[in-house]
Amino acid sequence: MASASDSKPAPLDLDVLIQRLPPRLRYAAAQVPVRPVFVSPALCTGALCSLTRAHSQCTKAGADCIFYDHGRNEFLPRSYIAELVDHVRRLSPHADSSPAASSATPANDTPSTSTIKIDPDSGFADSRQYEHYFAFAGDDYRYLGSESCLLRSPRLQPRKVRSPLVLDDDDEDWHLTWKKSSAKEWELLDLYLEIIQPVYPILDLSLPDFTLNMIYSISCYILPNTGKKRDAQHMWNPSGRLSYHQANSLKYRALATEYYNKAMEKLEAATMDPNMATLRAVLLLAIHSSFDPKSGNAGQQIALAARLAFDLEAKSELQTGELQELQPTEIEVLRNMHMTIFSLENQIASTLDRPALFPEPKEEKLYFPFDKPAEFMYDLFRLQNRFRKGRGNPATEQACKDALPPLDDRAKLLPIVRIALHMTHLLLNPVWGSAWHVLEAVVSLGGIHVFVTPHWVYRAGTVLIQNIPSIFGGNLIQLYSNALLVLELSSWKWPSSATLSASLVDLMQQMKIKYRPDWSDKLQSGDVRI
């Protein structure tokens, strides 16, 4: 029997352990701390069903979602992974209880999210790199890293959820003017090709019914913010009246739902085989979920796309009688899809401070080409991923900061890329100057907001308010009102954003009492007064 060694064991790095797993095994457990993963019966068709049969109707049946563990050769509940994470933390020589966390931190990832309560026993390491929190949200446990936007911000107010707006079915003007038409569909297609396709270049020349309806649905979430074809009767009033904008957005969201439901009728045909078309369909679903989280589990869809991409990349390397090598054009499309998967996954991972498991490509250098929006965005999320993985290492953190491209003060980038750039600056340098640029970018014409945007707006708002003595009052009221404006707009789409807005107002009151600025109760911008 071997005697126990007296030497101190080397620190265990969970991220390193995960990265050593084969790609498919990494993704088998990738989503476990997020929420129970299941595929609705509508998704369990063709190639998708063969990839996710074990999870197909677990939620509907009220059962604990399970997955197949290749190491143990048995099916295990998803909660088993959370236990493994804790076990690995305990094995670390750095084991120590993590700092106390807020007991009432609302999440904002989906409209159905309820107040989350941080379990103080869920973290074990004193280094920020090792801290983790299992938050209770929406009747389930979800994972929030210690550097997530919510946990890095002050304690929040109790959850406030706005009642959703309801479309009046008797609105004849809507039914006659806004209903689907060829002209409207061409407008929606052009909008997608102008705004989304340059950043997520996954489409090809063939546009089957499923793809077209997904494009129309996604564009309906974008159009109200573009300022295009400003109509005195139906478009966003330039004066910025929220009620006018919300009525406009509500009608487009109703239209988006119609197109999405129509696309779901074509889902089985679009995902029959594990090929490029199926991967494209899954990515369209993931992009759509960025705007409407209730329509699908974005994390699951991204993981599913990653699994398909792994299979297709392996197929491109085989040259047997059965599996033919992919054509050069297909390889380029697959690379674009790889970039899209990586960007979508890290968009969520950076917001909630979760590990991103889809691998970077072999090339190391970051170029940030201004004339290639997809690659610029991709490089931003690669930089974010490296920063998160190297957190706690001063050399790595400084190298990431040195690699940051400059802020886009002149708005040369696409609005969606510009927002991502400024959020990257806020992640790497959480100072009020970075927060300033985030709060300026999110209200710029054409800015695209997804369900993680309110997290960053709230984070930027808290950084700004905590630096009241350093900021000129006129600038502060403008940026503060920008934050409340975006959170107000977001609360109609993602209701728990109302909690973030209330928390920001509460923090402003606390900081005014603390610093007693000479402009207190004298500054006003629109309906906002501080």
C-alpha positions in Angstrom: 0.0 0.0 0.0 1.4 3.4 -1.0 2.0 5.7 1.9 0.5 9.1 1.8 2.8 11.9 0.7 3.7 14.6 3.1 4.1 17.1 0.4 1.4 19.7 -0.1 -0.8 18.8 -3.1 -0.8 21.2 -6.1 -3.8 23.5 -6.4 -6.6 22.0 -8.5 -7.9 24.3 -11.2 -11.4 23.2 -12.2 -11.2 25.1 -15.5 -8.0 23.2 -16.4 -9.6 19.9 -15.5 -12.6 20.6 -17.6 -10.4 21.7 -20.6 -8.6 18.4 -20.5 -11.8 16.5 -21.2 -12.6 15.6 -24.8 -14.8 18.2 -26.5 -18.0 16.2 -26.3 -17.6 15.4 -22.6 -16.9 19.0 -21.9 -20.2 19.9 -23.4 -22.1 17.1 -21.7 -21.8 19.0 -18.5 -21.5 22.5 -19.9 -25.0 23.7 -19.0 -25.5 22.0 -15.7 -25.1 25.0 -13.4 -27.4 27.1 -15.5 -30.8 25.4 -15.3 -32.3 22.0 -16.1 -31.6 21.3 -19.7 -34.4 19.8 -21.8 -35.6 19.8 -25.4 -39.2 20.5 -26.0 -41.1 18.0 -28.1 -41.1 20.5 -31.0 -37.3 20.4 -31.0 -36.9 16.7 -30.5 -37.0 15.9 -34.2 -34.6 14.5 -36.7 -30.9 15.1 -35.9 -31.7 17.1 -32.8 -33.6 14.2 -31.2 -30.7 11.9 -31.6 -28.4 14.4 -29.8 -30.8 15.2 -26.9 -33.0 12.2 -26.4 -32.1 11.9 -22.7 -33.5 15.4 -21.9 -36.5 15.5 -24.3 -39.4 15.9 -21.8 -37.9 15.9 -18.3 -39.4 19.3 -17.4 -42.8 18.4 -18.7 -42.8 15.2 -16.6 -41.6 17.1 -13.5 -38.5 14.9 -13.3 -34.9 15.9 -12.5 -33.1 16.3 -15.9 -30.4 13.6 -16.4 -27.4 13.2 -18.6 -25.3 10.3 -19.6 -21.9 10.2 -17.8 -19.4 8.6 -20.1 -16.9 8.1 -17.3 -19.3 6.3 -15.0 -21.2 4.7 -17.9 -24.6 5.6 -16.3 -27.2 8.3 -16.3 -26.9 10.9 -13.6 -29.0 13.9 -12.5 -27.7 17.3 -13.5 -27.5 18.2 -9.8 -24.6 15.7 -9.6 -22.4 18.1 -11.4 -23.0 20.8 -8.8 -21.9 18.3 -6.2 -18.7 17.6 -8.2 -17.9 21.3 -8.4 -18.1 21.6 -4.7 -16.1 18.5 -4.1 -13.3 19.8 -6.4 -13.3 23.1 -4.5 -13.0 21.4 -1.2 -9.9 19.5 -2.5 -8.2 22.7 -3.3 -5.5 23.8 -0.8 -7.0 27.2 -1.1 -10.3 26.0 0.4 -12.0 28.7 2.4 -15.5 30.0 2.6 -16.2 32.7 0.1 -17.2 36.2 1.2 -20.8 36.7 2.3 -23.1 37.4 -0.6 -26.3 39.3 -0.8 -29.3 37.2 0.2 -31.6 38.7 -2.3 -30.1 39.3 -5.7 -32.6 39.3 -8.5 -31.6 37.7 -11.8 -32.5 39.2 -15.1 -31.8 36.4 -17.5 -35.4 35.6 -18.3 -38.7 37.3 -17.8 -39.8 34.5 -15.4 -36.8 34.9 -13.1 -37.7 35.3 -9.5 -35.7 36.6 -6.5 -32.5 34.6 -6.2 -30.9 33.7 -2.9 -27.2 33.2 -2.7 -26.2 30.1 -0.7 -23.3 31.2 1.5 -22.0 27.6 1.6 -21.7 27.3 -2.2 -18.3 28.9 -2.5 -15.1 27.6 -1.0 -12.1 29.6 -2.3 -10.7 32.8 -1.2 -9.3 33.6 -4.6 -11.9 35.3 -6.9 -11.0 32.8 -9.6 -12.4 30.0 -7.4 -15.5 31.6 -6.0 -18.8 30.4 -7.3 -22.4 30.8 -6.3 -25.5 28.7 -6.9 -28.4 31.1 -7.0 -32.0 30.1 -6.7 -34.0 31.6 -9.5 -37.2 30.6 -11.3 -37.6 27.6 -8.9 -34.2 26.3 -9.8 -30.5 26.7 -9.1 -28.3 28.6 -11.5 -24.7 29.4 -11.5 -23.3 32.9 -11.0 -19.6 33.6 -10.9 -18.2 36.0 -8.3 -17.4 38.5 -11.0 -20.9 38.5 -12.7 -22.5 41.8 -13.3 -25.1 41.2 -10.6 -22.8 39.9 -7.8 -20.2 42.7 -8.5 -22.9 45.3 -8.0 -24.5 46.5 -4.7 -27.3 44.7 -3.0 -30.5 44.9 -5.0 -34.0 45.8 -4.0 -36.7 43.1 -3.7 -37.9 41.9 -7.0 -40.3 44.0 -8.9 -41.9 42.7 -12.1 -43.8 44.8 -14.5 -47.1 43.4 -15.8 -46.6 42.7 -19.5 -48.3 44.9 -22.1 -51.2 43.2 -23.9 -51.9 43.8 -27.6 -55.5 44.8 -28.3 -56.9 42.2 -30.7 -59.5 44.7 -31.8 -56.9 47.2 -33.1 -58.0 47.3 -36.7 -55.2 49.6 -37.7 -52.7 47.0 -36.6 -54.4 44.2 -38.4 -54.7 46.2 -41.6 -51.4 48.1 -41.6 -49.0 45.9 -39.6 -49.9 42.4 -40.6 -47.5 40.4 -42.8 -47.0 41.6 -46.3 -44.4 41.1 -49.0 -43.1 44.7 -48.5 -42.8 44.2 -44.8 -41.0 40.9 -45.2 -38.5 42.4 -47.7 -37.8 45.2 -45.2 -37.2 42.7 -42.4 -34.9 40.6 -44.5 -32.9 43.6 -45.6 -32.6 44.7 -41.9 -31.3 41.3 -40.9 -28.7 41.2 -43.7 -27.6 44.7 -42.7 -27.4 44.3 -38.9 -27.2 40.7 -37.9 -25.6 38.9 -40.8 -22.3 40.9 -40.7 -21.8 40.0 -37.1 -23.1 36.4 -37.2 -22.4 35.4 -40.9 -24.2 32.0 -40.9 -26.6 32.4 -43.8 -26.2 31.1 -47.3 -28.0 31.8 -50.6 -30.7 29.2 -50.0 -33.3 30.6 -47.7 -35.9 27.9 -46.9 -39.1 28.7 -45.1 -37.8 28.0 -41.7 -34.8 30.3 -42.2 -36.9 33.1 -43.6 -39.4 33.1 -40.8 -36.7 33.0 -38.2 -35.1 36.0 -40.0 -38.4 37.9 -40.0 -39.0 37.1 -36.3 -35.5 38.2 -35.2 -35.8 41.5 -37.3 -39.0 42.3 -35.6 -37.1 42.7 -32.3 -34.6 45.0 -34.0 -36.7 47.3 -36.1 -38.2 49.5 -33.4 -34.6 50.6 -32.3 -33.3 51.3 -35.8 -35.1 54.6 -36.4 -35.7 53.6 -40.0 -38.8 54.8 -41.8 -40.0 56.9 -39.0 -43.7 57.0 -39.4 -45.8 59.6 -37.6 -48.4 57.1 -36.8 -46.5 53.9 -35.9 -42.8 54.5 -35.4 -40.9 55.6 -32.3 -41.5 59.3 -31.7 -38.1 61.1 -31.9 -39.0 62.9 -28.6 -38.4 59.7 -26.9 -41.8 59.1 -25.3 -41.6 55.7 -23.8 -45.2 54.8 -24.1 -45.1 55.5 -27.9 -42.0 53.3 -28.3 -43.4 50.5 -26.2 -46.6 50.4 -28.2 -44.6 50.2 -31.3 -42.3 47.5 -29.9 -45.3 45.5 -28.6 -46.8 45.2 -32.0 -43.5 44.1 -33.6 -43.1 41.5 -30.8 -46.5 40.1 -31.6 -45.5 39.9 -35.2 -42.2 38.3 -34.2 -44.2 35.6 -32.3 -46.3 34.9 -35.4 -43.2 34.4 -37.6 -41.5 32.3 -34.9 -44.6 30.0 -34.6 -44.6 29.6 -38.4 -40.9 28.7 -38.3 -41.6 26.0 -35.7 -43.9 24.3 -38.1 -40.9 23.9 -40.4 -38.4 22.9 -37.7 -38.5 19.1 -38.3 -37.8 19.5 -42.0 -35.0 22.0 -41.2 -33.2 19.7 -38.7 -33.7 16.3 -40.3 -30.0 15.4 -40.7 -26.8 16.4 -38.7 -25.5 18.7 -41.4 -24.7 22.4 -42.0 -28.4 23.2 -42.5 -29.3 21.8 -39.1 -26.4 23.8 -37.5 -27.6 26.9 -39.2 -31.1 26.3 -37.9 -29.9 25.8 -34.3 -27.9 29.0 -34.4 -30.9 30.9 -35.6 -32.8 29.6 -32.7 -30.0 30.7 -30.3 -29.9 34.2 -31.8 -33.6 34.4 -31.5 -33.4 33.4 -27.8 -31.1 36.3 -27.2 -34.1 38.6 -27.8 -36.8 36.3 -26.5 -35.4 34.0 -23.8 -38.8 32.4 -23.1 -38.8 31.0 -26.6 -36.0 28.6 -25.9 -33.0 27.8 -23.7 -30.2 29.8 -25.3 -27.5 27.9 -23.3 -28.9 24.5 -24.5 -29.1 25.7 -28.1 -25.6 27.0 -28.1 -24.4 23.7 -26.6 -26.3 21.8 -29.2 -24.8 23.9 -32.0 -21.3 23.3 -30.5 -21.9 19.5 -30.6 -23.0 19.7 -34.2 -20.0 21.8 -35.1 -17.6 19.3 -33.4 -19.1 16.5 -35.5 -19.0 18.5 -38.7 -15.4 19.5 -38.1 -14.4 15.9 -37.4 -16.2 15.0 -40.6 -14.2 17.5 -42.6 -11.0 15.7 -41.5 -12.1 12.2 -42.6 -11.6 11.0 -46.1 -13.4 7.6 -46.2 -15.8 6.1 -48.6 -18.8 7.1 -46.5 -17.8 10.5 -45.2 -16.7 12.9 -47.9 -14.5 15.9 -47.2 -16.3 19.3 -46.9 -15.9 21.7 -49.8 -13.7 24.8 -49.3 -16.8 27.0 -49.2 -18.4 24.8 -46.6 -15.2 24.9 -44.5 -15.4 28.8 -44.6 -19.0 28.7 -43.6 -18.2 26.3 -40.7 -15.5 28.7 -39.5 -18.1 31.5 -39.5 -20.4 29.3 -37.5 -17.6 28.5 -35.1 -17.1 32.2 -34.5 -20.8 32.7 -34.0 -21.0 29.9 -31.4 -18.0 31.3 -29.5 -19.4 34.8 -29.5 -22.9 33.8 -28.4 -21.6 31.5 -25.6 -19.1 34.1 -24.3 -21.8 36.9 -24.4 -23.6 35.0 -21.7 -20.4 33.7 -20.0 -19.0 37.1 -19.5 -22.3 38.5 -18.1 -22.8 35.7 -15.6 -19.1 34.9 -15.1 -19.4 31.3 -16.2 -16.8 29.1 -17.9 -17.0 29.1 -21.7 -16.2 25.6 -23.0 -16.3 26.0 -26.7 -12.6 26.2 -27.7 -10.8 29.1 -29.3 -9.2 28.5 -32.7 -5.5 27.6 -33.1 -4.5 31.2 -34.1 -3.4 33.2 -31.1 -3.1 36.8 -32.3 -6.1 39.2 -31.9 -6.5 41.5 -34.9 -9.8 43.4 -34.3 -10.3 44.3 -38.0 -12.7 47.3 -38.2 -13.9 46.2 -41.7 -14.9 42.7 -40.6 -17.6 43.0 -37.9 -17.8 39.3 -37.2 -14.1 38.9 -36.6 -14.0 42.0 -34.6 -16.8 40.8 -32.3 -15.2 37.3 -32.2 -11.8 38.8 -31.1 -13.6 40.8 -28.4 -15.1 37.7 -26.9 -11.8 35.8 -27.2 -10.2 38.6 -25.2 -13.0 38.5 -22.6 -12.6 34.7 -22.3 -8.8 35.0 -21.8 -9.3 37.7 -19.2 -11.8 35.6 -17.2 -9.6 32.5 -17.4 -6.6 34.6 -16.3 -8.3 36.5 -13.5 -6.0 36.7 -10.5 -2.9 36.6 -12.6 -1.6 40.2 -12.9 0.5 39.4 -16.0 -2.4 37.9 -17.9 -4.8 40.6 -16.8 -2.4 43.3 -17.9 -1.7 41.6 -21.3 -5.5 41.5 -21.9 -5.8 45.2 -21.1 -2.9 46.0 -23.4 -4.6 44.1 -26.2 -7.9 46.2 -25.9 -8.7 48.1 -29.0 -9.5 51.8 -28.4 -13.0 53.0 -27.5 -15.1 53.8 -30.5 -15.8 57.5 -29.8 -16.7 58.3 -33.4 -19.2 55.4 -33.9 -17.3 53.8 -36.8 -18.4 50.3 -35.8 -21.8 48.7 -36.2 -23.9 49.7 -33.1 -24.1 46.0 -31.9 -20.3 45.7 -32.2 -19.7 49.1 -30.6 -21.8 48.1 -27.5 -19.8 44.9 -27.2 -16.5 46.8 -27.4 -17.5 49.2 -24.7 -18.8 46.4 -22.5 -15.4 44.7 -22.9 -13.7 47.8 -21.6 -16.1 47.8 -18.6 -15.3 44.1 -17.9 -11.5 44.7 -18.0 -11.5 48.2 -16.5 -14.6 48.7 -14.3 -14.0 52.5 -13.9 -16.4 55.3 -14.5 -14.9 56.2 -17.9 -15.7 52.8 -19.2 -19.2 52.9 -17.7 -19.7 56.3 -19.4 -19.1 54.8 -22.8 -21.4 51.9 -22.2 -24.3 54.1 -21.1 -23.7 56.3 -24.2 -23.5 53.4 -26.6 -26.7 51.7 -25.5 -28.9 54.7 -26.3 -27.3 55.4 -29.7 -29.5 55.1 -32.7 -29.5 51.5 -34.0 -28.3 50.0 -30.7 -29.3 46.3 -30.4 -30.4 45.1 -26.9 -30.5 41.5 -26.0 -31.5 39.9 -22.7 -28.0 40.4 -21.1 -27.9 44.1 -22.0 -29.7 45.2 -18.8 -27.0 43.4 -16.7 -24.3 45.6 -18.2 -26.4 48.8 -18.0 -27.0 48.1 -14.4 -23.3 47.4 -13.8 -22.3 50.6 -15.6 -24.8 52.6 -13.7 -23.5 51.3 -10.3 -19.9 52.1 -11.3 -20.9 55.6 -12.3 -22.9 56.3 -9.2 -20.2 55.0 -6.9 -17.9 57.6 -8.4 -20.1 60.7 -7.9 -17.3 62.9 -6.6 -15.3 62.5 -9.8 -18.1 63.3 -12.3 -19.5 66.6 -13.4 -23.2 66.8 -12.3 -24.4 67.6 -15.8 -22.8 64.5 -17.2 -24.0 62.3 -14.3 -27.6 63.2 -14.7 -27.5 62.5 -18.5 -25.8 59.1 -18.1 -27.9 58.2 -15.1 -31.1 58.9 -17.1 -29.7 56.9 -20.0 -29.4 53.9 -17.6 -32.9 54.3 -16.3 -34.3 54.7 -19.8 -32.7 51.5 -21.1 -33.8 49.6 -17.9 -37.4 51.0 -18.3 -37.5 49.9 -22.0 -36.0 46.5 -21.0 -38.6 45.9 -18.3 -41.3 45.6 -20.8 -39.4 42.9 -22.6 -37.6 41.2 -19.7 -39.8 42.1 -16.6 -37.2 41.6 -13.9 -35.2 44.5 -15.3 -37.6 46.6 -13.2 -35.8 45.4 -10.2 -32.5 46.7 -11.6 -34.0 50.1 -12.2 -35.4 50.3 -8.6 -32.0 49.2 -7.2 -30.2 51.9 -9.2 -32.5 54.6 -7.9 -32.0 53.3 -4.4 -28.2 53.3 -4.8 -28.3 56.9 -6.1 -30.1 58.0 -3.0 -27.6 56.2 -0.8 -24.6 57.8 -2.5 -26.2 61.3 -2.3 -26.6 60.9 1.4 -23.0 59.7 1.6 -21.3 62.4 -0.5 -23.9 65.2 -0.1 -23.0 66.8 -3.5 -23.9 70.5 -4.0 -26.2 69.7 -6.9 -28.4 67.4 -4.8 -32.1 67.6 -5.8 -31.2 70.3 -8.4 -30.4 68.2 -11.5 -33.1 67.0 -13.9 -33.3 65.3 -17.3 -36.7 64.6 -18.6 -38.6 62.9 -15.8 -35.4 62.0 -13.9 -34.4 64.2 -11.0 -31.5 63.7 -8.6 
